[in-house]
Amino acid sequence: MGEYWAELENNHHYVLVDSEHARTYYCPAQEASNTLARILNQKNKIIRNLKSKNLKVYEITRNSKHVAYVLDEELAKEFCMDHEDCSYNLIKISESFQELANQI
């Protein structure tokens, strides 16, 4: 997994550099660019840790929208019993990395 960082471009705006997908994204402010880089790097760190431990991860959805990723199936089950239009599914981290990245 690649890293993310902020760079000043053309002395007037910042870009978020994405070495994971070999792309850059325009960001109007340095603070926004640095915050996004920090969030994405933290996400990659969490996913690496989960993959190395071979943990089961469940995604909770409600009204067909992502709610949370949890490690405890009982927690997912209880949450869904208390909320309408809720479901949870076991996900495979290695196959779902791009989906996770797009939702963050």
DSSP file (Angstrom, degrees, kcal/mol; ACC not computed):
  #  RESIDUE AA STRUCTURE BP1 BP2  ACC     N-H-->O    O-->H-N    N-H-->O    O-->H-N    TCO  KAPPA ALPHA  PHI   PSI    X-CA   Y-CA   Z-CA
    1    1 A M              0   0    0      0, 0.0    19,-0.1     0, 0.0    18,-0.0   0.000 360.0 360.0 360.0 136.4    0.0    0.0    0.0
    2    2 A G        -     0   0    0      1,-0.1     2,-0.3    16,-0.0    18,-0.1  -0.137 360.0-113.7 -80.4 178.3    1.3    3.4   -0.9
    3    3 A E        -     0   0    0     41,-0.0    16,-2.2     2,-0.0    17,-0.5  -0.703  17.3-141.1-110.5 164.5    1.5    6.5    1.1
    4    4 A Y  E     +A   18   0A   0     -2,-0.3     2,-0.3    33,-0.2    14,-0.2  -0.954  25.2 161.7-124.2 144.3   -0.2    9.9    0.8
    5    5 A W  E     -A   17   0A   0     12,-1.4    12,-3.5    -2,-0.4     2,-0.3  -0.981  34.2-110.9-156.0 163.7    1.2   13.4    1.4
    6    6 A A  E     -A   16   0A   0     -2,-0.3     2,-0.4    10,-0.2    10,-0.2  -0.769  30.3-176.8 -99.4 142.2    0.5   17.0    0.6
    7    7 A E  E     -A   15   0A   0      8,-2.2     8,-2.5    -2,-0.3     2,-0.4  -0.998  28.4-120.4-137.6 142.6    2.6   19.1   -1.8
    8    8 A L  E     -A   14   0A   0     -2,-0.4     2,-0.4     6,-0.2     6,-0.2  -0.673  32.9-162.2 -77.3 131.1    2.5   22.8   -2.8
    9    9 A E  E >>  -A   13   0A   0      4,-3.5     3,-1.7    -2,-0.4     4,-1.7  -0.971  64.9 -10.8-122.4 131.6    2.0   23.0   -6.5
   10   10 A N  T 34 S-     0   0    0     -2,-0.4    -1,-0.1     1,-0.3     4,-0.1   0.744 110.3 -83.3  55.6  27.1    2.7   26.1   -8.6
   11   11 A N  T 34 S+     0   0    0      2,-0.2    -1,-0.3     1,-0.1     3,-0.1   0.643 123.6  66.7  57.0  18.9    3.1   28.2   -5.4
   12   12 A H  T <4 S+     0   0    0     -3,-1.7     2,-0.3     1,-0.4    -2,-0.2   0.544  96.9  26.2-144.1 -12.8   -0.6   28.7   -5.0
   13   13 A H  E  <  -A    9   0A   0     -4,-1.7    -4,-3.5    16,-0.1    -1,-0.4  -0.979  66.4-121.6-147.7 164.9   -2.5   25.5   -4.3
   14   14 A Y  E     -AB   8  27A   0     13,-1.6    13,-3.2    -2,-0.3     2,-0.4  -0.727  15.8-158.2-106.4 154.0   -1.9   22.1   -2.7
   15   15 A V  E     -AB   7  26A   0     -8,-2.5    -8,-2.2    -2,-0.3     2,-0.7  -0.961  18.6-129.9-126.1 148.6   -2.3   18.6   -4.1
   16   16 A L  E     -AB   6  25A   0      9,-3.0     9,-1.8    -2,-0.4     2,-0.5  -0.890  26.3-145.4 -94.2 117.7   -2.7   15.3   -2.3
   17   17 A V  E     -AB   5  24A   0    -12,-3.5   -12,-1.4    -2,-0.7     2,-0.7  -0.754  11.4-165.1 -90.0 127.6   -0.2   12.9   -3.7
   18   18 A D  E  >> +AB   4  23A   0      5,-3.1     5,-2.1    -2,-0.5     4,-0.7  -0.876  15.1 173.4-115.4  95.0   -1.4    9.3   -3.9
   19   19 A S  T  45S+     0   0    0    -16,-2.2    -1,-0.1    -2,-0.7   -15,-0.1   0.676  76.2  69.0 -76.2 -14.9    1.5    6.9   -4.4
   20   20 A E  T  45S+     0   0    0    -17,-0.5    -1,-0.2     1,-0.2   -16,-0.1   0.898 119.4  16.6 -67.1 -41.1   -0.9    4.0   -4.0
   21   21 A H  T  45S-     0   0    0     -3,-0.3    -2,-0.2     2,-0.2    -1,-0.2   0.255 106.1-116.4-116.3   9.4   -2.7    4.8   -7.2
   22   22 A A  T  <5S+     0   0    0     -4,-0.7     2,-0.3     1,-0.2    -3,-0.2   0.929  74.7 117.7  55.0  52.0   -0.1    7.0   -8.8
   23   23 A R  E   < -B   18   0A   0     -5,-2.1    -5,-3.1     2,-0.0     2,-0.3  -0.906  52.9-143.0-138.7 165.7   -2.4   10.1   -8.9
   24   24 A T  E     -B   17   0A   0     -2,-0.3     2,-0.4    -7,-0.2    -7,-0.2  -0.964  11.5-156.0-128.5 152.1   -2.7   13.6   -7.5
   25   25 A Y  E     -B   16   0A   0     -9,-1.8    -9,-3.0    -2,-0.3     2,-0.2  -0.994  22.5-115.8-130.9 132.8   -5.8   15.4   -6.3
   26   26 A Y  E     -B   15   0A   0     -2,-0.4   -11,-0.2   -11,-0.2    -2,-0.0  -0.434  31.1-177.4 -66.1 133.4   -6.3   19.2   -6.1
   27   27 A C  E     -B   14   0A   0    -13,-3.2   -13,-1.6    -2,-0.2     6,-0.1  -0.997  21.9-147.9-132.0 128.7   -6.8   20.5   -2.6
   28   28 A P  S    S+     0   0    0      0, 0.0     2,-0.3     0, 0.0    -1,-0.1   0.708  79.7  38.2 -71.1 -18.6   -7.5   24.2   -2.1
   29   29 A A  S  > S-     0   0    0      1,-0.1     4,-2.1   -16,-0.1     5,-0.2  -0.967  70.5-131.5-138.1 149.8   -5.8   24.4    1.3
   30   30 A Q  H  > S+     0   0    0     -2,-0.3     4,-2.7     1,-0.2     5,-0.2   0.903 108.7  53.7 -62.7 -42.9   -2.8   23.0    3.0
   31   31 A E  H  > S+     0   0    0      1,-0.2     4,-2.4     2,-0.2    -1,-0.2   0.909 109.5  47.7 -61.2 -43.1   -4.7   22.0    6.1
   32   32 A A  H  > S+     0   0    0      2,-0.2     4,-2.5     1,-0.2    -1,-0.2   0.922 112.9  48.7 -63.9 -43.9   -7.3   20.0    4.1
   33   33 A S  H  X S+     0   0    0     -4,-2.1     4,-2.2     1,-0.2    -2,-0.2   0.918 113.3  46.1 -63.4 -44.6   -4.5   18.3    2.1
   34   34 A N  H  X S+     0   0    0     -4,-2.7     4,-2.3     2,-0.2    -1,-0.2   0.890 112.5  51.2 -65.7 -39.4   -2.6   17.3    5.2
   35   35 A T  H  X S+     0   0    0     -4,-2.4     4,-2.4    -5,-0.2    -2,-0.2   0.929 110.8  47.7 -64.3 -45.7   -5.8   16.1    7.0
   36   36 A L  H  X S+     0   0    0     -4,-2.5     4,-2.6     1,-0.2     5,-0.2   0.908 111.3  51.0 -62.1 -41.9   -6.8   13.9    4.1
   37   37 A A  H  X S+     0   0    0     -4,-2.2     4,-2.5    -5,-0.2   -33,-0.2   0.923 111.0  48.7 -60.7 -44.3   -3.2   12.5    3.8
   38   38 A R  H  X S+     0   0    0     -4,-2.3     4,-2.2     2,-0.2    -2,-0.2   0.915 112.3  48.2 -62.6 -44.2   -3.3   11.7    7.6
   39   39 A I  H  X S+     0   0    0     -4,-2.4     4,-2.3     2,-0.2    -2,-0.2   0.930 113.9  46.0 -62.9 -46.5   -6.7   10.0    7.3
   40   40 A L  H  X S+     0   0    0     -4,-2.6     4,-2.2     1,-0.2    -2,-0.2   0.882 112.4  49.9 -67.4 -38.4   -5.8    7.9    4.3
   41   41 A N  H  X S+     0   0    0     -4,-2.5     4,-2.0    -5,-0.2    -1,-0.2   0.888 111.0  50.1 -66.5 -37.7   -2.4    6.8    5.8
   42   42 A Q  H  X S+     0   0    0     -4,-2.2     4,-2.4    -5,-0.2    -2,-0.2   0.905 108.6  52.9 -64.7 -41.6   -4.2    5.8    9.1
   43   43 A K  H  X S+     0   0    0     -4,-2.3     4,-2.4     1,-0.2    -2,-0.2   0.926 109.4  48.7 -58.3 -45.8   -6.8    3.8    7.0
   44   44 A N  H  X S+     0   0    0     -4,-2.2     4,-2.5     1,-0.2    -1,-0.2   0.888 109.9  52.2 -62.1 -39.4   -3.9    2.0    5.3
   45   45 A K  H  X S+     0   0    0     -4,-2.0     4,-2.3     2,-0.2    -1,-0.2   0.922 110.3  47.7 -63.2 -44.7   -2.3    1.3    8.7
   46   46 A I  H  X S+     0   0    0     -4,-2.4     4,-2.5     2,-0.2    -2,-0.2   0.923 112.5  48.9 -62.8 -44.8   -5.5   -0.2   10.1
   47   47 A I  H  X S+     0   0    0     -4,-2.4     4,-2.7     2,-0.2    -2,-0.2   0.907 110.1  51.2 -64.1 -42.0   -6.0   -2.4    7.0
   48   48 A R  H  X S+     0   0    0     -4,-2.5     4,-2.3     1,-0.2    -1,-0.2   0.923 111.2  48.8 -59.4 -43.9   -2.4   -3.7    7.1
   49   49 A N  H  X S+     0   0    0     -4,-2.3     4,-1.3     1,-0.2    -2,-0.2   0.912 112.1  47.9 -63.1 -43.0   -2.9   -4.6   10.8
   50   50 A L  H  X>S+     0   0    0     -4,-2.5     5,-1.4     1,-0.2     4,-0.7   0.914 112.4  49.0 -64.1 -42.9   -6.2   -6.4   10.1
   51   51 A K  H ><5S+     0   0    0     -4,-2.7     3,-0.7     1,-0.2    -1,-0.2   0.889 109.2  52.4 -64.7 -38.8   -4.7   -8.3    7.2
   52   52 A S  H 3<5S+     0   0    0     -4,-2.3    -1,-0.2     1,-0.2    -2,-0.2   0.774 112.8  44.7 -69.9 -24.7   -1.6   -9.4    9.2
   53   53 A K  H 3<5S-     0   0    0     -4,-1.3    -1,-0.2    -3,-0.3    -2,-0.2   0.483 100.7-133.7 -96.3  -4.3   -3.8  -10.7   12.0
   54   54 A N  T <<5 +     0   0    0     -3,-0.7    -3,-0.2    -4,-0.7     2,-0.2   0.892  44.0 170.6  51.4  44.7   -6.3  -12.5    9.7
   55   55 A L      < -     0   0    0     -5,-1.4     2,-0.5     1,-0.1    -1,-0.2  -0.495  37.6-114.6 -83.2 153.7   -9.2  -11.1   11.6
   56   56 A K        -     0   0    0     15,-0.2     2,-0.4    -2,-0.2    36,-0.1  -0.771  32.8-164.1 -86.3 131.8  -12.8  -11.4   10.5
   57   57 A V  E     -C   91   0B   0     34,-0.8    34,-3.0    -2,-0.5     2,-0.4  -0.964   2.8-158.9-121.6 133.9  -14.3   -8.0    9.7
   58   58 A Y  E     -CD  90  70B   0     12,-3.4    12,-2.8    -2,-0.4     2,-0.5  -0.913   7.0-146.7-113.7 137.8  -18.0   -7.3    9.4
   59   59 A E  E     -CD  89  69B   0     30,-2.8    30,-1.8    -2,-0.4     2,-0.5  -0.902  10.4-152.7-102.7 128.8  -19.5   -4.4    7.5
   60   60 A I  E     -CD  88  68B   0      8,-3.1     7,-2.8    -2,-0.5     8,-1.3  -0.863  15.7-175.4 -98.0 131.6  -22.8   -3.0    8.9
   61   61 A T  E     -CD  87  66B   0     26,-3.2    26,-2.6    -2,-0.5     2,-0.4  -0.948   9.4-170.1-125.4 149.7  -25.1   -1.3    6.4
   62   62 A R  E >  S-CD  86  65B   0      3,-2.7     3,-1.5    -2,-0.4    24,-0.2  -0.989  78.1  -3.2-140.6 129.0  -28.3    0.5    7.0
   63   63 A N  T 3  S-     0   0    0     22,-3.0    23,-0.1    -2,-0.4    -1,-0.1   0.889 130.6 -60.9  53.7  40.4  -30.7    1.6    4.2
   64   64 A S  T 3  S+     0   0    0     21,-0.4     2,-0.4     1,-0.2    -1,-0.3   0.643 115.3 116.5  62.7  18.6  -28.0    0.3    1.8
   65   65 A K  E <  S-D   62   0B   0     -3,-1.5    -3,-2.7     1,-0.0    -1,-0.2  -0.920  74.0-102.0-118.2 144.1  -25.4    2.8    3.2
   66   66 A H  E     +D   61   0B   0     -2,-0.4    -5,-0.2    -5,-0.2     3,-0.1  -0.362  40.7 167.6 -61.4 135.4  -22.2    2.0    5.0
   67   67 A V  E     -     0   0B   0     -7,-2.8     2,-0.3     1,-0.4    -6,-0.2   0.714  56.2 -33.4-112.5 -52.8  -22.4    2.4    8.8
   68   68 A A  E     -D   60   0B   0     -8,-1.3    -8,-3.1     2,-0.0     2,-0.5  -0.993  40.6-122.2-165.5 160.7  -19.3    0.8   10.2
   69   69 A Y  E     +D   59   0B   0     -2,-0.3     2,-0.3   -10,-0.2   -10,-0.2  -0.973  38.7 177.5-108.9 130.8  -16.7   -1.9   10.1
   70   70 A V  E     -D   58   0B   0    -12,-2.8   -12,-3.4    -2,-0.5    -2,-0.0  -0.933  34.3-149.0-133.9 156.5  -16.6   -4.0   13.2
   71   71 A L  S    S+     0   0    0     -2,-0.3     2,-0.7   -14,-0.2   -15,-0.2   0.586  81.1  78.5 -95.9 -14.0  -14.6   -7.1   14.4
   72   72 A D     >  -     0   0    0      1,-0.2     4,-1.9   -14,-0.1     5,-0.1  -0.863  58.4-165.6-105.5 112.3  -17.3   -8.5   16.7
   73   73 A E  H  > S+     0   0    0     -2,-0.7     4,-2.7     1,-0.2     5,-0.2   0.858  91.1  56.9 -64.6 -34.6  -20.2  -10.3   14.9
   74   74 A E  H  > S+     0   0    0      2,-0.2     4,-2.8     1,-0.2    -1,-0.2   0.900 105.8  50.5 -63.3 -40.0  -22.3  -10.1   18.1
   75   75 A L  H  > S+     0   0    0      2,-0.2     4,-2.6     1,-0.2    -1,-0.2   0.926 111.6  48.0 -62.0 -45.1  -22.1   -6.3   18.1
   76   76 A A  H  X S+     0   0    0     -4,-1.9     4,-2.2     2,-0.2    -2,-0.2   0.918 112.7  48.8 -61.0 -44.0  -23.1   -6.2   14.4
   77   77 A K  H  X S+     0   0    0     -4,-2.7     4,-1.8     2,-0.2    -2,-0.2   0.925 112.4  47.5 -63.0 -46.3  -26.0   -8.6   15.1
   78   78 A E  H  X S+     0   0    0     -4,-2.8     4,-1.3     2,-0.2    -2,-0.2   0.909 111.0  51.4 -62.8 -42.8  -27.2   -6.5   18.1
   79   79 A F  H  X S+     0   0    0     -4,-2.6     4,-0.6     1,-0.2     3,-0.5   0.932 111.5  47.2 -59.3 -46.0  -26.9   -3.2   16.2
   80   80 A C  H  < S+     0   0    0     -4,-2.2     3,-0.5     1,-0.2     6,-0.3   0.808 107.0  56.5 -69.6 -29.0  -29.0   -4.6   13.3
   81   81 A M  H  < S+     0   0    0     -4,-1.8    -1,-0.2     1,-0.2    -2,-0.2   0.808 109.9  47.2 -69.0 -27.8  -31.6   -6.0   15.6
   82   82 A D  H  < S+     0   0    0     -4,-1.3     2,-0.4    -3,-0.5    -1,-0.2   0.531 110.2  58.3 -90.3  -7.6  -32.1   -2.5   17.1
   83   83 A H  S >< S-     0   0    0     -4,-0.6     3,-0.6    -3,-0.5     2,-0.1  -0.960  79.4-120.4-130.0 142.5  -32.3   -0.7   13.8
   84   84 A E  T 3  S+     0   0    0     -2,-0.4   -21,-0.1     1,-0.2     3,-0.1  -0.366  92.7  15.9 -74.0 156.4  -34.6   -1.0   10.8
   85   85 A D  T 3  S+     0   0    0      1,-0.2   -22,-3.0   -23,-0.1   -21,-0.4   0.859  95.0 141.1  49.4  44.5  -33.3   -1.7    7.3
   86   86 A C  E <   +C   62   0B   0     -3,-0.6     2,-0.3    -6,-0.3   -24,-0.2  -0.904  21.0 161.2-119.6 143.8  -30.0   -2.9    8.7
   87   87 A S  E     -C   61   0B   0    -26,-2.6   -26,-3.2    -2,-0.4     2,-0.3  -0.968  18.8-151.8-150.4 165.7  -27.7   -5.8    7.8
   88   88 A Y  E     -C   60   0B   0     -2,-0.3     2,-0.3   -28,-0.2   -28,-0.2  -0.988   9.5-171.8-141.0 152.0  -24.2   -7.0    8.2
   89   89 A N  E     -C   59   0B   0    -30,-1.8   -30,-2.8    -2,-0.3     2,-0.3  -0.992  29.9-110.9-142.6 147.1  -21.8   -9.1    6.1
   90   90 A L  E     -C   58   0B   0     -2,-0.3     2,-0.3   -32,-0.2   -32,-0.2  -0.619  39.9-162.5 -72.2 132.8  -18.4  -10.7    6.5
   91   91 A I  E     -C   57   0B   0    -34,-3.0   -34,-0.8    -2,-0.3     2,-0.6  -0.861  18.3-130.7-118.1 156.0  -15.9   -8.9    4.2
   92   92 A K     >  -     0   0    0     -2,-0.3     4,-1.6     1,-0.2     3,-0.4  -0.930  13.7-151.8-104.4 118.3  -12.5  -10.0    3.0
   93   93 A I  H  > S+     0   0    0     -2,-0.6     4,-0.6     1,-0.2     3,-0.3   0.903  92.9  53.9 -57.4 -45.8  -10.0   -7.2    3.5
   94   94 A S  H  4 S+     0   0    0      1,-0.2     3,-0.4     2,-0.2    -1,-0.2   0.859 115.5  39.2 -62.0 -35.2   -7.8   -8.2    0.6
   95   95 A E  H  4 S+     0   0    0     -3,-0.4    -1,-0.2     1,-0.2     4,-0.2   0.671 118.5  48.2 -85.6 -17.7  -10.7   -8.2   -1.9
   96   96 A S  H  X S+     0   0    0     -4,-1.6     4,-2.6    -3,-0.3     5,-0.2   0.283  73.4 108.1-109.0  10.8  -12.4   -5.1   -0.5
   97   97 A F  H  X S+     0   0    0     -4,-0.6     4,-2.6    -3,-0.4     5,-0.2   0.924  82.8  46.6 -57.4 -47.7   -9.5   -2.7   -0.2
   98   98 A Q  H  > S+     0   0    0      1,-0.2     4,-2.2     2,-0.2    -1,-0.2   0.901 112.1  51.1 -62.8 -40.2  -10.6   -0.5   -3.0
   99   99 A E  H  > S+     0   0    0     -4,-0.2     4,-1.2     2,-0.2    -1,-0.2   0.914 110.9  49.0 -62.2 -42.4  -14.2   -0.4   -1.8
  100  100 A L  H >X S+     0   0    0     -4,-2.6     4,-0.9     1,-0.2     3,-0.6   0.932 110.4  50.7 -61.1 -45.6  -12.9    0.6    1.7
  101  101 A A  H >< S+     0   0    0     -4,-2.6     3,-0.6     1,-0.2    -1,-0.2   0.883 108.2  52.1 -61.6 -39.2  -10.8    3.4    0.2
  102  102 A N  H 3< S+     0   0    0     -4,-2.2    -1,-0.2     1,-0.2    -2,-0.2   0.758 107.9  52.4 -69.7 -24.0  -13.7    4.8   -1.8
  103  103 A Q  H <<        0   0    0     -4,-1.2    -1,-0.2    -3,-0.6    -2,-0.2   0.606 360.0 360.0 -89.0 -12.0  -16.0    4.9    1.3
  104  104 A I    <<        0   0    0     -4,-0.9    -1,-0.2    -3,-0.6    -2,-0.1   0.471 360.0 360.0 -87.8 360.0  -13.6    6.9    3.5
